[in-house]
């Protein structure tokens, strides 16, 4: 190649610098590939696009809670803490009860409770489907609690239906 | 500071810096910025960057077929070709599809990775023996890493969809099938961390690899390690309000962003690192993901023997054919007794 941008071949003949058209090669394949990628990546999001999905509202409306005085309407620990850590607390309770025995739980504010899902938690929150399941379904977790523990609500429904 | 330390420390400092930025930002209540602005910006850069670079690649002409082949090309009918030859040296689109599928889904090229090493030999205790051997560990580390990461990403769909699709729940179930520890340990998380540590350790411990590893090689590994670590910490040790996290993620996915209160700073660190990974993707070696589809040494049918491929920038060559040469020198050739095509009239 000479300095002026023209090509010289082996016979000394100058030729014009070849013009390669600027274009997207295999345009259809490339765009099809990009489209497949975009669709695949965004597909799961199409269903709710632009819709405000409401946050779950676990219901506190059970007879046991209604009976409580306004001052006593609080969980064993502060609500914000329970919301984040209840699963770990239940695991800790289980370890303590199964391995060591005593069913005593002293809350951070000094109140004492029996460490029991069925008897302490579910006494107030007897509405599993309106309370526990609301958030569990929302975040798609399937806790194994109910593999052993009795779902009292279901039992009551079954009893009512039996009669 | 030597070459390795400089490059490794740059990457490490960058990742730790990002962690600190997110942490400090959340302390100053910039949750709107880290929860909404940054992720949207990152996703925009991610898609825009990928499309830009793929189209830029597509503008380069590939005039010739340059597949790297490892098998017998299609030729005379009596030359045998088994199915491996067909996959390694594809003659039809169908075989090419098979080749690409193996490449993309099973990392076949990496599987054939060989390593050249000087080993001690018994015959020559003073010297060394040059050995080429098939090295599968890199393939194993890479495939474990990629599939574990895929499973982790798919599992995270539970935050972006409502209701969560059945296959995500099934994946959760299968991933936690060991039912080890409480909350159940996800196997993909363990595999992901181990694989990243292997890929990182490989670069650090092997002197040859350390010599060619740059900050751009360490950074994505450390970043992904940071993402995995913060995610694991959040799942098993320092919990965060997961319902609020889902509200945030779903808000982003539905284009109705909300920033609920009560999300811990660990989440924002995790989220910020993920955003940085997305934004960094189009500028980095991570572009090997779309790149593998656009590799001319992989994605072309090896049909040079029966299809003419013309280079678009061929300049017009002035040929000087044999007949022209003979016309020029016919008399001299006859005089010298050389055979000619056309006699003198």
Boltz contact constraints between the chains, C-beta under 6 A:
constraints:
  - contact:
      token1: [A, 7]
      token2: [B, 315]
      max_distance: 6.0
  - contact:
      token1: [A, 9]
      token2: [B, 317]
      max_distance: 6.0
  - contact:
      token1: [A, 11]
      token2: [B, 318]
      max_distance: 6.0
  - contact:
      token1: [A, 13]
      token2: [B, 318]
      max_distance: 6.0
  - contact:
      token1: [A, 15]
      token2: [B, 315]
      max_distance: 6.0
  - contact:
      token1: [A, 15]
      token2: [B, 316]
      max_distance: 6.0
  - contact:
      token1: [A, 18]
      token2: [B, 313]
      max_distance: 6.0
  - contact:
      token1: [A, 18]
      token2: [B, 315]
      max_distance: 6.0
  - contact:
      token1: [A, 20]
      token2: [B, 312]
      max_distance: 6.0
  - contact:
      token1: [A, 20]
      token2: [B, 313]
      max_distance: 6.0
  - contact:
      token1: [A, 24]
      token2: [B, 58]
      max_distance: 6.0
  - contact:
      token1: [A, 24]
      token2: [B, 59]
      max_distance: 6.0
  - contact:
      token1: [A, 25]
      token2: [B, 58]
      max_distance: 6.0
  - contact:
      token1: [A, 25]
      token2: [B, 61]
      max_distance: 6.0
  - contact:
      token1: [A, 30]
      token2: [B, 58]
      max_distance: 6.0
  - contact:
      token1: [A, 44]
      token2: [B, 157]
      max_distance: 6.0
  - contact:
      token1: [A, 44]
      token2: [B, 161]
      max_distance: 6.0
  - contact:
      token1: [A, 45]
      token2: [B, 253]
      max_distance: 6.0
  - contact:
      token1: [A, 48]
      token2: [B, 254]
      max_distance: 6.0
  - contact:
      token1: [A, 49]
      token2: [B, 254]
      max_distance: 6.0
  - contact:
      token1: [A, 50]
      token2: [B, 255]
      max_distance: 6.0
  - contact:
      token1: [A, 51]
      token2: [B, 254]
      max_distance: 6.0
  - contact:
      token1: [A, 52]
      token2: [B, 256]
      max_distance: 6.0
  - contact:
      token1: [A, 53]
      token2: [B, 162]
      max_distance: 6.0
  - contact:
      token1: [A, 53]
      token2: [B, 250]
      max_distance: 6.0
  - contact:
      token1: [A, 55]
      token2: [B, 247]
      max_distance: 6.0
  - contact:
      token1: [A, 83]
      token2: [B, 241]
      max_distance: 6.0
  - contact:
      token1: [A, 84]
      token2: [B, 239]
      max_distance: 6.0
  - contact:
      token1: [A, 84]
      token2: [B, 241]
      max_distance: 6.0
  - contact:
      token1: [A, 85]
      token2: [B, 239]
      max_distance: 6.0
  - contact:
      token1: [A, 91]
      token2: [B, 182]
      max_distance: 6.0
  - contact:
      token1: [A, 135]
      token2: [B, 243]
      max_distance: 6.0
  - contact:
      token1: [A, 139]
      token2: [B, 242]
      max_distance: 6.0
  - contact:
      token1: [A, 139]
      token2: [B, 246]
      max_distance: 6.0
  - contact:
      token1: [A, 140]
      token2: [B, 158]
      max_distance: 6.0
  - contact:
      token1: [A, 140]
      token2: [B, 164]
      max_distance: 6.0
  - contact:
      token1: [A, 140]
      token2: [B, 169]
      max_distance: 6.0
